Amino acid sequence: MLGLGIGKQLKLLKEKIKVSEICHTIHQWFNGRKIHYYHQMYNAMEKHSLSQWFNEQEIPKNGIYILFEKGECAHSTDRIVRIGTHTGKNKLQSRLKEHLNENKDRSIFRKNIGRALLNKDKDDYLKSWDINFKTKINQEKYGYLWDIQKEKEIEKRVTKYIIDNISFVVFQIDDKKKRLELESKIISTVSRCDECKTSSNWIGLSSPKEKIRKSGLWLVNELCKTPLSESDLKELKNILENVGYSNEWRIKLLIRKYQGCLLGLAIGDALGAPVEFLSLPEIKKRYGKDGITDFHAWRGFKPGSYTDDTQMSLATAVGCIRTYQEWRERGISDSVSVVYHRYLDWLESQNDPEQRRGPGRTCLSALQSGKMGTMEERINESKGCGGVMRTAPAGLAFPSERDG
């Protein structure tokens, strides 16, 4: 902005801030953050992996795809590294598959990754990689430069990179003109955002293409043109709010997320059980400088055994399920009472030494009192965090609209 008057500098600064704000918003949306309450439940912006052939029923026939790359972050979430679409009718699925098919001349994305890998290695085959040897003319003209085996090896290397690092989301737009317009504006928004910076290890920094290195995107077209406006953002929000998935697919998404939450809870619990009461220096002394990195036995329980925290989380989950079942059957249910009685079931299980996994005294005494405490009539003044550690299922079962 050197040489510009103060008025023009302020105008450019405001534009930069607005672009960054809009870019922040779309990063949150495309990374599955809340658009509105309905999507907090079902999260239509479901990330897919290119590590395996995706279920075509999960992908619309027409739309835009957004790619993310492992290790790349911006706006406190995964950074967008490519935005793409298709021109042919009903070709979104086949376009995505072209990025996995080992044919760089059908996917500029594959070709650009190959360029970066070869350039980083200072491999002389980079010049040959740029040539499309699938045409007869180029075979006749440049055939002496074509190493078929070498290209197969590079293609496999590109595929491995994509499998290991790339994930994506998609959203449906049937109108071709609108697809191309939004694709261009999203690309321009991300490429103009000062907060979308690459990591120092991003392989794209080795690209021979200056536009890729500077933009942080696997793209050379539509960079730094017209970004999304506020009205475009509202239109995009409306599109994302109405992304169509079948009820069956939404339920599958929900179940998968719940399973992941509970499984992660149990794994973390089992991993941390042996070090629960150790200081950091004690943990490093016992398990090495990296701390505990694998399951270990604790208090006579075999490695991988979870504690009472997971037991009671599962009791909470069962209580939430029973609450829903009662509501479906009778039209009424007291969730607090139902969960409380599941805790009493857990309390009874503590008579079995195999099931007694280090429960806290406060928890035991509260349940043994025979009273169900409330916020108004507390049965203890504990300041411990035991209650927090078993609340995940309640948050999953009863999401709040107030949660941002």
SESE-729552 format. One record per residue (C-alpha): residue in three letters; x, y, z. Coordinates in nm, 3 decimals. Example, Ala and Ser with C-alpha at 12.3 -4.5 7.8 and 13.67 -1.06 7.14 Angstrom:
BEGIN
ATOM   resn         u         v         w
ATOM    ALA     1.230    -0.450     0.780
ATOM    SER     1.367    -0.106     0.714
***
This chain:
BEGIN
ATOM   resn         u         v         w
ATOM    MET     0.000     0.000     0.000
ATOM    LEU     0.305     0.222    -0.025
ATOM    GLY     0.243     0.538    -0.224
ATOM    LEU    -0.132     0.536    -0.161
ATOM    GLY    -0.315     0.810     0.024
ATOM    ILE    -0.446     0.743     0.373
ATOM    GLY    -0.803     0.715     0.243
ATOM    LYS    -0.717     0.445    -0.011
ATOM    GLN    -0.504     0.262     0.246
ATOM    LEU    -0.795     0.253     0.490
ATOM    LYS    -1.028     0.130     0.216
ATOM    LEU    -0.789    -0.152     0.120
ATOM    LEU    -0.742    -0.243     0.486
ATOM    LYS    -1.118    -0.268     0.537
ATOM    GLU    -1.147    -0.489     0.229
ATOM    LYS    -0.872    -0.718     0.362
ATOM    ILE    -1.044    -0.746     0.699
ATOM    LYS    -1.379    -0.825     0.535
ATOM    VAL    -1.222    -1.093     0.314
ATOM    SER    -1.057    -1.252     0.619
ATOM    GLU    -1.386    -1.247     0.811
ATOM    ILE    -1.574    -1.415     0.527
ATOM    CYS    -1.291    -1.664     0.477
ATOM    HIS    -1.305    -1.746     0.849
ATOM    THR    -1.678    -1.809     0.822
ATOM    ILE    -1.657    -2.047     0.525
ATOM    HIS    -1.369    -2.233     0.689
ATOM    GLN    -1.591    -2.296     0.991
ATOM    TRP    -1.881    -2.409     0.772
ATOM    PHE    -1.676    -2.635     0.548
ATOM    ASN    -1.509    -2.792     0.851
ATOM    GLY    -1.848    -2.900     0.984
ATOM    ARG    -1.902    -2.623     1.237
ATOM    LYS    -2.258    -2.521     1.315
ATOM    ILE    -2.458    -2.351     1.040
ATOM    HIS    -2.780    -2.375     1.235
ATOM    TYR    -2.932    -2.614     1.488
ATOM    TYR    -3.044    -2.872     1.233
ATOM    HIS    -2.693    -2.915     1.103
ATOM    GLN    -2.550    -2.931     1.452
ATOM    MET    -2.748    -3.253     1.478
ATOM    TYR    -2.679    -3.394     1.137
ATOM    ASN    -2.378    -3.198     1.010
ATOM    ALA    -2.442    -3.214     0.637
ATOM    MET    -2.086    -3.093     0.573
ATOM    GLU    -1.948    -3.437     0.638
ATOM    LYS    -1.580    -3.481     0.559
ATOM    HIS    -1.490    -3.767     0.331
ATOM    SER    -1.154    -3.930     0.280
ATOM    LEU    -0.984    -3.997    -0.049
ATOM    SER    -0.811    -4.290     0.121
ATOM    GLN    -1.073    -4.523    -0.018
ATOM    TRP    -1.341    -4.519    -0.284
ATOM    PHE    -1.626    -4.329    -0.127
ATOM    ASN    -1.988    -4.438    -0.136
ATOM    GLU    -2.142    -4.266    -0.437
ATOM    GLN    -2.473    -4.236    -0.252
ATOM    GLU    -2.299    -3.989    -0.020
ATOM    ILE    -2.188    -3.760    -0.304
ATOM    PRO    -2.426    -3.542    -0.508
ATOM    LYS    -2.407    -3.565    -0.886
ATOM    ASN    -2.348    -3.192    -0.927
ATOM    GLY    -2.169    -2.953    -0.695
ATOM    ILE    -1.848    -2.808    -0.557
ATOM    TYR    -1.581    -2.990    -0.360
ATOM    ILE    -1.346    -2.842    -0.099
ATOM    LEU    -1.015    -3.016    -0.024
ATOM    PHE    -0.819    -3.011     0.302
ATOM    GLU    -0.468    -3.136     0.368
ATOM    LYS    -0.322    -3.293     0.680
ATOM    GLY    -0.102    -3.053     0.873
ATOM    GLU    -0.245    -2.741     0.710
ATOM    CYS    -0.441    -2.511     0.940
ATOM    ALA    -0.604    -2.168     0.921
ATOM    HIS    -0.877    -1.990     1.116
ATOM    SER    -0.830    -2.241     1.404
ATOM    THR    -0.933    -2.531     1.182
ATOM    ASP    -0.824    -2.729     0.873
ATOM    ARG    -0.708    -2.502     0.593
ATOM    ILE    -0.872    -2.519     0.251
ATOM    VAL    -0.609    -2.616    -0.009
ATOM    ARG    -0.822    -2.658    -0.321
ATOM    ILE    -1.169    -2.571    -0.445
ATOM    GLY    -1.304    -2.746    -0.751
ATOM    THR    -1.609    -2.833    -0.955
ATOM    HIS    -1.700    -2.978    -1.295
ATOM    THR    -1.845    -2.849    -1.620
ATOM    GLY    -2.022    -3.161    -1.747
ATOM    LYS    -2.368    -3.254    -1.620
ATOM    ASN    -2.372    -3.505    -1.331
ATOM    LYS    -1.990    -3.533    -1.332
ATOM    LEU    -1.895    -3.445    -0.972
ATOM    GLN    -1.842    -3.806    -0.865
ATOM    SER    -1.630    -3.892    -1.168
ATOM    ARG    -1.431    -3.571    -1.123
ATOM    LEU    -1.339    -3.667    -0.768
ATOM    LYS    -1.241    -4.016    -0.879
ATOM    GLU    -1.006    -3.870    -1.140
ATOM    HIS    -0.796    -3.736    -0.854
ATOM    LEU    -0.735    -4.096    -0.743
ATOM    ASN    -0.702    -4.259    -1.084
ATOM    GLU    -0.334    -4.285    -1.169
ATOM    ASN    -0.348    -4.057    -1.472
ATOM    LYS    -0.206    -3.709    -1.411
ATOM    ASP    -0.328    -3.590    -1.750
ATOM    ARG    -0.689    -3.627    -1.633
ATOM    SER    -0.629    -3.440    -1.306
ATOM    ILE    -0.430    -3.117    -1.286
ATOM    PHE    -0.439    -3.165    -0.909
ATOM    ARG    -0.241    -3.491    -0.945
ATOM    LYS    -0.005    -3.327    -1.193
ATOM    ASN     0.065    -3.038    -0.955
ATOM    ILE     0.138    -3.268    -0.661
ATOM    GLY     0.374    -3.467    -0.883
ATOM    ARG     0.546    -3.147    -0.992
ATOM    ALA     0.604    -3.047    -0.630
ATOM    LEU     0.738    -3.389    -0.532
ATOM    LEU     0.976    -3.404    -0.829
ATOM    ASN     1.092    -3.044    -0.784
ATOM    LYS     1.159    -3.103    -0.416
ATOM    ASP     1.376    -3.403    -0.513
ATOM    LYS     1.542    -3.201    -0.790
ATOM    ASP     1.441    -3.480    -1.026
ATOM    ASP     1.515    -3.408    -1.393
ATOM    TYR     1.203    -3.599    -1.494
ATOM    LEU     0.997    -3.293    -1.398
ATOM    LYS     1.008    -3.165    -1.759
ATOM    SER     0.879    -3.496    -1.891
ATOM    TRP     0.606    -3.506    -1.623
ATOM    ASP     0.457    -3.191    -1.775
ATOM    ILE     0.405    -3.362    -2.110
ATOM    ASN     0.081    -3.543    -2.190
ATOM    PHE     0.208    -3.868    -2.338
ATOM    LYS    -0.143    -4.000    -2.388
ATOM    THR    -0.168    -3.818    -2.722
ATOM    LYS    -0.020    -3.974    -3.033
ATOM    ILE     0.134    -3.644    -3.143
ATOM    ASN     0.328    -3.604    -2.818
ATOM    GLN     0.436    -3.966    -2.823
ATOM    GLU     0.584    -3.915    -3.167
ATOM    LYS     0.736    -3.578    -3.082
ATOM    TYR     0.861    -3.640    -2.727
ATOM    GLY     0.855    -4.018    -2.701
ATOM    TYR     1.229    -4.028    -2.628
ATOM    LEU     1.158    -3.844    -2.301
ATOM    TRP     0.889    -4.086    -2.187
ATOM    ASP     0.984    -4.335    -1.916
ATOM    ILE     0.670    -4.542    -1.865
ATOM    GLN     0.799    -4.721    -1.557
ATOM    LYS     0.916    -4.394    -1.402
ATOM    GLU     0.572    -4.239    -1.456
ATOM    LYS     0.401    -4.536    -1.293
ATOM    GLU     0.622    -4.494    -0.988
ATOM    ILE     0.547    -4.122    -0.966
ATOM    GLU     0.173    -4.184    -1.008
ATOM    LYS     0.180    -4.431    -0.719
ATOM    ARG     0.370    -4.181    -0.508
ATOM    VAL     0.112    -3.910    -0.585
ATOM    THR    -0.170    -4.151    -0.500
ATOM    LYS    -0.008    -4.234    -0.167
ATOM    TYR     0.030    -3.866    -0.088
ATOM    ILE    -0.337    -3.802    -0.162
ATOM    ILE    -0.451    -4.106     0.035
ATOM    ASP    -0.241    -4.010     0.337
ATOM    ASN    -0.318    -3.639     0.342
ATOM    ILE    -0.632    -3.528     0.158
ATOM    SER    -0.993    -3.510     0.281
ATOM    PHE    -1.287    -3.325     0.133
ATOM    VAL    -1.642    -3.199     0.169
ATOM    VAL    -1.896    -3.146    -0.107
ATOM    PHE    -2.218    -2.952    -0.148
ATOM    GLN    -2.478    -2.975    -0.419
ATOM    ILE    -2.534    -2.707    -0.683
ATOM    ASP    -2.712    -2.825    -0.995
ATOM    ASP    -2.690    -2.502    -1.193
ATOM    LYS    -2.363    -2.496    -1.391
ATOM    LYS    -2.335    -2.118    -1.408
ATOM    LYS    -2.386    -2.082    -1.033
ATOM    ARG    -2.132    -2.360    -0.962
ATOM    LEU    -1.862    -2.191    -1.165
ATOM    GLU    -1.941    -1.850    -1.015
ATOM    LEU    -1.923    -1.971    -0.655
ATOM    GLU    -1.614    -2.181    -0.722
ATOM    SER    -1.434    -1.873    -0.856
ATOM    LYS    -1.542    -1.652    -0.566
ATOM    ILE    -1.448    -1.907    -0.299
ATOM    ILE    -1.105    -1.951    -0.462
ATOM    SER    -1.059    -1.574    -0.473
ATOM    THR    -1.166    -1.534    -0.111
ATOM    VAL    -0.922    -1.794     0.019
ATOM    SER    -0.635    -1.677    -0.203
ATOM    ARG    -0.684    -1.315    -0.089
ATOM    CYS    -0.706    -1.399     0.282
ATOM    ASP    -0.397    -1.295     0.478
ATOM    GLU    -0.473    -1.552     0.749
ATOM    CYS    -0.461    -1.851     0.513
ATOM    LYS    -0.091    -1.922     0.539
ATOM    THR     0.085    -2.248     0.459
ATOM    SER     0.280    -2.451     0.711
ATOM    SER     0.657    -2.455     0.664
ATOM    ASN     0.633    -2.822     0.566
ATOM    TRP     0.364    -2.789     0.298
ATOM    ILE     0.478    -2.981    -0.007
ATOM    GLY     0.322    -2.713    -0.229
ATOM    LEU     0.606    -2.479    -0.134
ATOM    SER     0.825    -2.697    -0.357
ATOM    SER     0.598    -2.645    -0.656
ATOM    PRO     0.763    -2.494    -0.965
ATOM    LYS     0.441    -2.293    -1.004
ATOM    GLU     0.479    -1.957    -0.829
ATOM    LYS     0.102    -1.911    -0.800
ATOM    ILE     0.073    -2.232    -0.598
ATOM    ARG     0.357    -2.134    -0.367
ATOM    LYS     0.219    -1.785    -0.307
ATOM    SER    -0.150    -1.871    -0.276
ATOM    GLY    -0.112    -2.184    -0.066
ATOM    LEU    -0.364    -2.351    -0.296
ATOM    TRP    -0.327    -2.635    -0.546
ATOM    LEU    -0.460    -2.395    -0.807
ATOM    VAL    -0.332    -2.144    -1.062
ATOM    ASN    -0.664    -2.012    -1.200
ATOM    GLU    -0.927    -1.780    -1.046
ATOM    LEU    -0.681    -1.655    -0.783
ATOM    CYS    -0.729    -1.309    -0.629
ATOM    LYS    -1.026    -1.215    -0.843
ATOM    THR    -1.370    -1.119    -0.705
ATOM    PRO    -1.419    -1.262    -0.353
ATOM    LEU    -1.744    -1.359    -0.187
ATOM    SER    -1.959    -1.065    -0.084
ATOM    GLU    -2.197    -1.056     0.211
ATOM    SER    -2.487    -1.139    -0.022
ATOM    ASP    -2.286    -1.429    -0.169
ATOM    LEU    -2.221    -1.553     0.183
ATOM    LYS    -2.593    -1.549     0.262
ATOM    GLU    -2.663    -1.740    -0.058
ATOM    LEU    -2.395    -1.995     0.026
ATOM    LYS    -2.535    -2.033     0.377
ATOM    ASN    -2.877    -2.104     0.231
ATOM    ILE    -2.728    -2.365    -0.003
ATOM    LEU    -2.543    -2.538     0.279
ATOM    GLU    -2.848    -2.535     0.506
ATOM    ASN    -3.043    -2.717     0.240
ATOM    VAL    -2.784    -2.971     0.133
ATOM    GLY    -2.983    -3.285     0.069
ATOM    TYR    -2.903    -3.617     0.232
ATOM    SER    -3.143    -3.900     0.297
ATOM    ASN    -3.266    -3.956     0.652
ATOM    GLU    -3.091    -4.292     0.648
ATOM    TRP    -2.759    -4.128     0.570
ATOM    ARG    -2.809    -3.859     0.836
ATOM    ILE    -2.875    -4.126     1.096
ATOM    LYS    -2.561    -4.313     0.990
ATOM    LEU    -2.358    -3.993     1.026
ATOM    LEU    -2.498    -3.931     1.370
ATOM    ILE    -2.433    -4.286     1.490
ATOM    ARG    -2.077    -4.276     1.356
ATOM    LYS    -2.006    -3.952     1.539
ATOM    TYR    -2.152    -4.081     1.864
ATOM    GLN    -1.953    -4.403     1.836
ATOM    GLY    -1.636    -4.204     1.772
ATOM    CYS    -1.699    -3.984     2.074
ATOM    LEU    -1.755    -4.274     2.312
ATOM    LEU    -1.470    -4.480     2.169
ATOM    GLY    -1.233    -4.185     2.196
ATOM    LEU    -1.345    -4.130     2.554
ATOM    ALA    -1.274    -4.493     2.648
ATOM    ILE    -0.936    -4.499     2.471
ATOM    GLY    -0.820    -4.177     2.635
ATOM    ASP    -0.941    -4.302     2.972
ATOM    ALA    -0.756    -4.634     2.937
ATOM    LEU    -0.440    -4.459     2.816
ATOM    GLY    -0.437    -4.214     3.105
ATOM    ALA    -0.543    -4.450     3.384
ATOM    PRO    -0.187    -4.555     3.483
ATOM    VAL    -0.074    -4.191     3.521
ATOM    GLU    -0.384    -4.040     3.678
ATOM    PHE    -0.213    -3.933     4.000
ATOM    LEU     0.142    -3.878     3.870
ATOM    SER     0.310    -3.544     3.811
ATOM    LEU     0.464    -3.469     3.470
ATOM    PRO     0.822    -3.534     3.593
ATOM    GLU     0.706    -3.866     3.742
ATOM    ILE     0.536    -3.964     3.414
ATOM    LYS     0.850    -3.888     3.213
ATOM    LYS     1.067    -4.073     3.460
ATOM    ARG     0.849    -4.384     3.436
ATOM    TYR     0.758    -4.381     3.065
ATOM    GLY     1.027    -4.173     2.896
ATOM    LYS     1.052    -3.815     2.768
ATOM    ASP     0.745    -3.853     2.544
ATOM    GLY     0.531    -3.965     2.836
ATOM    ILE     0.282    -4.248     2.813
ATOM    THR     0.220    -4.345     2.450
ATOM    ASP     0.066    -4.690     2.481
ATOM    PHE    -0.166    -4.886     2.706
ATOM    HIS    -0.018    -5.014     3.034
ATOM    ALA    -0.152    -5.223     3.319
ATOM    TRP    -0.277    -5.038     3.626
ATOM    ARG    -0.393    -5.153     3.973
ATOM    GLY    -0.404    -5.515     3.861
ATOM    PHE    -0.607    -5.445     3.547
ATOM    LYS    -0.467    -5.546     3.210
ATOM    PRO    -0.343    -5.285     2.958
ATOM    GLY    -0.628    -5.109     2.780
ATOM    SER    -0.868    -5.133     3.075
ATOM    TYR    -1.078    -4.821     3.120
ATOM    THR    -1.181    -4.669     3.453
ATOM    ASP    -1.505    -4.583     3.630
ATOM    ASP    -1.520    -4.264     3.418
ATOM    THR    -1.596    -4.467     3.106
ATOM    GLN    -1.830    -4.697     3.300
ATOM    MET    -2.037    -4.404     3.417
ATOM    SER    -2.028    -4.239     3.075
ATOM    LEU    -2.178    -4.555     2.934
ATOM    ALA    -2.437    -4.549     3.213
ATOM    THR    -2.520    -4.193     3.108
ATOM    ALA    -2.551    -4.305     2.746
ATOM    VAL    -2.782    -4.592     2.837
ATOM    GLY    -2.993    -4.352     3.046
ATOM    CYS    -3.025    -4.113     2.751
ATOM    ILE    -3.131    -4.398     2.523
ATOM    ARG    -3.387    -4.521     2.776
ATOM    THR    -3.520    -4.166     2.809
ATOM    TYR    -3.579    -4.148     2.436
ATOM    GLN    -3.741    -4.493     2.433
ATOM    GLU    -3.980    -4.394     2.712
ATOM    TRP    -4.066    -4.071     2.534
ATOM    ARG    -4.142    -4.261     2.212
ATOM    GLU    -4.356    -4.517     2.394
ATOM    ARG    -4.535    -4.296     2.647
ATOM    GLY    -4.490    -3.941     2.521
ATOM    ILE    -4.324    -3.840     2.849
ATOM    SER    -3.998    -3.917     3.029
ATOM    ASP    -3.790    -3.776     3.315
ATOM    SER    -3.434    -3.786     3.179
ATOM    VAL    -3.268    -3.698     3.510
ATOM    SER    -3.446    -3.976     3.695
ATOM    VAL    -3.376    -4.231     3.423
ATOM    VAL    -3.003    -4.151     3.417
ATOM    TYR    -2.993    -4.153     3.799
ATOM    HIS    -3.130    -4.508     3.807
ATOM    ARG    -2.866    -4.618     3.557
ATOM    TYR    -2.607    -4.481     3.802
ATOM    LEU    -2.767    -4.693     4.074
ATOM    ASP    -2.725    -4.996     3.846
ATOM    TRP    -2.359    -4.902     3.812
ATOM    LEU    -2.330    -4.869     4.190
ATOM    GLU    -2.455    -5.224     4.231
ATOM    SER    -2.193    -5.346     3.982
ATOM    GLN    -1.919    -5.213     4.209
ATOM    ASN    -1.961    -5.517     4.433
ATOM    ASP    -1.775    -5.710     4.161
ATOM    PRO    -1.396    -5.657     4.199
ATOM    GLU    -1.352    -5.684     3.822
ATOM    GLN    -1.591    -5.393     3.774
ATOM    ARG    -1.461    -5.170     4.052
ATOM    ARG    -1.230    -4.943     3.852
ATOM    GLY    -1.128    -4.680     4.107
ATOM    PRO    -1.454    -4.492     4.176
ATOM    GLY    -1.429    -4.171     4.380
ATOM    ARG    -1.556    -4.150     4.734
ATOM    THR    -1.782    -3.852     4.659
ATOM    CYS    -1.958    -4.037     4.378
ATOM    LEU    -2.006    -4.351     4.587
ATOM    SER    -2.133    -4.167     4.894
ATOM    ALA    -2.376    -3.959     4.687
ATOM    LEU    -2.533    -4.266     4.528
ATOM    GLN    -2.531    -4.460     4.855
ATOM    SER    -2.725    -4.179     5.024
ATOM    GLY    -3.044    -4.293     4.849
ATOM    LYS    -3.119    -3.936     4.742
ATOM    MET    -3.121    -3.784     4.396
ATOM    GLY    -2.960    -3.445     4.437
ATOM    THR    -3.066    -3.135     4.244
ATOM    MET    -2.912    -2.793     4.182
ATOM    GLU    -3.142    -2.655     4.449
ATOM    GLU    -3.097    -2.938     4.702
ATOM    ARG    -2.736    -3.056     4.679
ATOM    ILE    -2.624    -3.358     4.873
ATOM    ASN    -2.257    -3.255     4.885
ATOM    GLU    -2.031    -2.956     4.823
ATOM    SER    -1.774    -3.135     4.609
ATOM    LYS    -1.555    -2.922     4.384
ATOM    GLY    -1.427    -3.223     4.191
ATOM    CYS    -1.456    -3.275     3.815
ATOM    GLY    -1.598    -3.630     3.823
ATOM    GLY    -1.937    -3.516     3.698
ATOM    VAL    -1.786    -3.347     3.393
ATOM    MET    -1.607    -3.663     3.281
ATOM    ARG    -1.928    -3.854     3.224
ATOM    THR    -2.136    -3.585     3.052
ATOM    ALA    -2.042    -3.642     2.685
ATOM    PRO    -2.343    -3.869     2.611
ATOM    ALA    -2.580    -3.608     2.756
ATOM    GLY    -2.434    -3.344     2.526
ATOM    LEU    -2.477    -3.574     2.227
ATOM    ALA    -2.832    -3.669     2.318
ATOM    PHE    -2.953    -3.320     2.409
ATOM    PRO    -2.762    -3.061     2.200
ATOM    SER    -2.841    -2.702     2.282
ATOM    GLU    -2.916    -2.430     2.032
ATOM    ARG    -2.721    -2.196     2.253
ATOM    ASP    -2.402    -2.385     2.182
ATOM    GLY    -2.203    -2.183     1.928
***
